[in-house]
């Protein structure tokens, strides 16, 4: 029976006061002190319940002498202070035996403790909330009753998906997939904001203006994609004569590329609201536009919520340190993707995660998962997977109420009331040994399985179970060979879900845009370009699969990426109009200038030179200077109609420039 809390009554005060005086008369203070020093104290602890046992008798202090013995009323009935352990235990005993004389033996104390220990453990377990203690507002769960699941007929059926993926009529070009995300509206916004930012920054009108247009912005993005394929230590090396990359250098000059990179912008700085709190204001139009398109993508049944890191080691208020990741420093982005790596939603972590409007506050990790799963269609039996950072009983229950079944890894110590065998005990049973337990949370059955691989792994789910068990091959470090081990079904499902997150990280890291910049919004913009290319290729793969396109005829990821870069740089663009170095003067003005210096051979008028009729190159025996302005070369080629000598070489085509 659980001990009732101490209640001081007026009728008991006189009796206890007289009892204490009789005890003080019987025992002198010096004798009491001497006897107490001779007694030995043995303390046994069970979680928060503390029991003091004495070899002879336990001396109980009456509550009327709290001031004398400096005793304070305990703040919480479920949590005991070690200094007040003896008093609290005696007070519990006083609640059960109000007519007690104040002296009790060890046997009586043990009996009263055993009768109340079971109920006290239930009350003290309410201090921890679910699996995860991320927020003080999370729901406090009572101690759950976990029971071991017997292997026979314990398998759970995976819910049947009620949705479908729409098949494509035909496969499209890679650039068409890319422009579904970076459409004309988004690119025009970037062009307008970049030109506006240039005028805001350049006050003294040193330049005539940025004059960025849609085609040139696409060419700039195309050069970024080319640079991700051909990696060089510095961006200026793509134009250097020793290691020139013509796919980049022939598109635009180095100075023009640097100028666009310096002034590219995505939002109006003058409209930044003071105290708005939007840390991502400068990149917000790009984020909102891409999220709208990601949300509209057809969703598969199996989805995952995970953390994604954009590597960066510079100085930034958004920089995060994740010690368990291979890339420890960088910007943290939470993503919702499927088992192939297709991103359906993302959230850039800025240091604080507020509760989702209309949803309960279940901690930072749970709020993130609820925010990302807002785009998941309900009532079609979607399955969601996450790691131990997100896992909590509140998240399992909230998503189950929306028709989304969940699966996630959990820390063994955070399973409330559930105890598995230690790793050492499972290791003795051999690799592949496992245990399964279950508990009911508001009519929702949760299965938890601990499987021993090289170490113990605990996975919990609202729809999966350990059965059926399959056989897989694992490398045995002691035998130095592969051995066949048992693998529960819930572990296989978890590996299938996490493969999508690994695929996304691998595809982005394989050809990442590595252009350096101290501006956080440029880093994020480059990362979004990589993410869009990955999504475009995965949609292309989905269309090829639905149309049964042979594997040999499908573009791999690198060929798909190069095709996008080539189309951005060249499709619909006139590269012949691009001039290198200082601009040439027109032929007419240069000829007039030459005539003022002395005699000059006459040249045809502009209309004659550009009529594109009868201008054929002829080879003369004698060399003469080229008649194109600012060209000092000598050549044997001569125009049959204009009757002037013009250079016609592999790297120098004055003949074509003269007749434009």
Secondary structure, DSSP 8 states (H G I E B T S, - for coil): ---------HHHHHHHHHHHHHHHHHS-HHHHHHHHHHS-EEEEEETTEEEEEESS-EE---GGGTTTTT----SBTTB--GGGHHHHHHHHHHHH-TT--SEE-HHHHHHHHHHHHHHHHHHHGGGS-SS--S-TTS--------EE--STT---------------SS---HHHHHHHHS-HHHHHHHHHHHHHHHHHH--S--SS-----HHHHHHHHHHHHHHHHS--SSGGGGSSSSS--HHHHTTS-HHHHHHHHHH--SS-GGG--TT---TTGGGHHHHHHHHHHHHTS---SEEEEEEEEEE--S--TT-EE-TTSSS-EEEEEEEEEETT--EEEEEE--S-----TTS----HHHHHHHHHGGGS-TTS--EEEE-TTT--HHHHHHHHHTT-EEEEEE-GGGSTT-----HHHHHHH-TT-EEEEEEEETTEEEEEEEEESSSEEEEEESS--S-S-EEEEEEETTTTEEEEEEE-HHHHHHHHHHHHHHHHHHHHHHT------S-HHHHHHHHHHHHHHHHHHHHHHHHHHHTT--GGGS--HHHHHHHHHHHHHHTT--GGG---SS----HHHHHHHHHHHS-------HHHHTS-SS--EEEEEEEEE--STT---EEEEEETTT--B--B-SS-BHHHHHT-
